[in-house]
């Protein structure tokens, strides 16, 4: 018997006359009720899953927004620190350059003093040698 006829018969709620036994019709009705029951349960589960999905999606979005704000705040802090340290580095570079110039001036003066001292010693020893050679 075609399946369509069996469904129509089950939907009508009355057993077909002479086509099948009453036990088969009872089983067919039972299968139909179980199908409705399981379909209802599946719909309930799908609704619960959708509610959980919506709730989790909301929580994920909230966390994403929170982390995005915090990341932006940290980036601003990093940028501020970077600017501060860049300024400090420039200030220290300027100070180091000034100290280096002073040191070079002092080394230059020390070098001239040292050269003057060597020349004085050489002239002095030369004078002593010349005196000793004259006597």
Secondary structure by P-SEA (a helix, b strand, c coil): ccaaaaaaaaaacccccccccaaaaaaaaaaaaaaaaaaaaaaaaaaaaaaaaaaaaaaaaaaaaaaaaaaaaaaaaaaaaaaaaaaaaaaaaaaaaaaaaaaaaaaaaaaaaaaaaaaaaaaaaaaaaaaaaac
